Structures are given as structure tokens and as C-alpha cells.
Amino acid sequence: AQSVSQHNHHVILSEAASLELGCNYSYGGTVNLFWYVQYPGQHLQLLLKYFSGDPLVKGIKGFEAEFIKSKFSFNLRKPSVQWSDTAEYFCAVNAYAGNTGKLIFGQGTTLQVKP
Amino acid sequence: IAGITQAPTSQILAAGRRMTLRCTQDMRHNAMYWYRQDLGLGLRLIHYSNTAGTTGKGEVPDGYSVSRANTDDFPLTLASAVPSQTSVYFCASSAGWGNEQFFGPGTRLTVL
């Protein structure tokens, strides 16, 4: 069965620190990859997505992610976090073969940025 | 453009009662989904619909049912609520298979 693993459950950083959140998935075929963000009390919003092409994708608010196919990874990065980045971050995978458009989500990573 | 609306925003429900969570989208998306979000478990798919008139089961379908009579609406029904169904429920939609999903604001449900 397809699965998505986010290794960091709770991350605490100071403002201006660099961020990297890990995401690994278990599926050997073609995938679409997503990072969503959920700010406190709000619904999920798309940060960025990878379908094909350049494996380094840039999203909103200075976030980027790199797809490394050989490692089944899609890690999220930001060079310098802000207090407003405090939120929960979800990695999600949509696998092609035999799939009906379902996203498989990781457990989420809570990011707390201290001012 | 509202995107996806969900109702109610929150609800406290006695165990054994029937409850329908409403979801409406105005983007003319073919696919719609229901997830529940629980602490430490992320989002889990309950049911989905790839197009009007069809539905399918997700990871955690037991105790829930859905219908998709038209493109815009995708209600989720709890026939007889139990405390383990206390959760935040999110409805989502996408233009098609593999596309990004857009999420509604959620319904916080407490079953006592």
C-alpha cells in the first residue's frame, strides 16, 4: 500500500533560521507530489506541487521542494522562516497506477517559529 | 467565487443521532472528497467521488455514507454517530484525477 512518511512531527525554530521538512513516500511508479500548509484555525492551502520536469519546484511564500526520485523523497525547504510560517505542514502523494485521484497524506509536521 | 463551503462550522451531537455534513463547490470540479483530520494521524480519506453519480470508499469509510446527485454537492452522512467520529471534517474538490485538491474550511464535530 502507498504510504507517506513525514519524519519531523514537531519543529521549533527561531525567526531567520533555515527550514527543511522531510517527506518520503512508498510507491515505485509515477507520482504527483504536493505540500499543503494549514495555518492555525484555517483550512489546507497548497504550497507547491510537482508533476514533472524540473525536480526543484518553487511555491508560495518563499518555499521550495526538491523531488529526488531515487530516494522517494520530496523535502520542503525555506532559507529563512518567519513567525507567520507557524503552521502545520502536510506532504501528500498521488500515485498513478490504479489510483482514483486520491491523495495519501503524511501525518503532518507542526512548525513553531519563535519571534 | 466562494470555492468550497461547508456547513455547519461546528456541531455537538449526541451519540446515536444522525448527522449530515454539507459540502458545496462552485468550481465545477469533477472530483470531490471527504477527509477527517485527527491529531497525529494527518488527513484520512473517508469517501470520494470522481464524477457526479459515482462514489467510492477511502481509508476509513465505516460509519459514513455519501451521495453525489450533482456536480456541486457532496454531503457526508453519519447514520448513527459514535464518539470515535469526533473529528474535524474537510471536504475537498479537484478538477480531475491527479490534480491539486482545494479544501473547504472544515466542520468540527463532537460526538458525546
Boltz contact constraints between the chains, C-beta under 6 A:
constraints:
  - contact:
      token1: [A, 32]
      token2: [B, 98]
      max_distance: 6.0
  - contact:
      token1: [A, 43]
      token2: [B, 103]
      max_distance: 6.0
  - contact:
      token1: [A, 43]
      token2: [B, 105]
      max_distance: 6.0
  - contact:
      token1: [A, 43]
      token2: [B, 106]
      max_distance: 6.0
  - contact:
      token1: [A, 44]
      token2: [B, 103]
      max_distance: 6.0
  - contact:
      token1: [A, 46]
      token2: [B, 100]
      max_distance: 6.0
  - contact:
      token1: [A, 49]
      token2: [B, 100]
      max_distance: 6.0
  - contact:
      token1: [A, 94]
      token2: [B, 98]
      max_distance: 6.0
  - contact:
      token1: [A, 100]
      token2: [B, 50]
      max_distance: 6.0
  - contact:
      token1: [A, 101]
      token2: [B, 31]
      max_distance: 6.0
  - contact:
      token1: [A, 101]
      token2: [B, 97]
      max_distance: 6.0
  - contact:
      token1: [A, 102]
      token2: [B, 45]
      max_distance: 6.0
  - contact:
      token1: [A, 105]
      token2: [B, 42]
      max_distance: 6.0
  - contact:
      token1: [A, 105]
      token2: [B, 43]
      max_distance: 6.0
  - contact:
      token1: [A, 106]
      token2: [B, 42]
      max_distance: 6.0
  - contact:
      token1: [A, 107]
      token2: [B, 42]
      max_distance: 6.0
  - contact:
      token1: [A, 108]
      token2: [B, 42]
      max_distance: 6.0
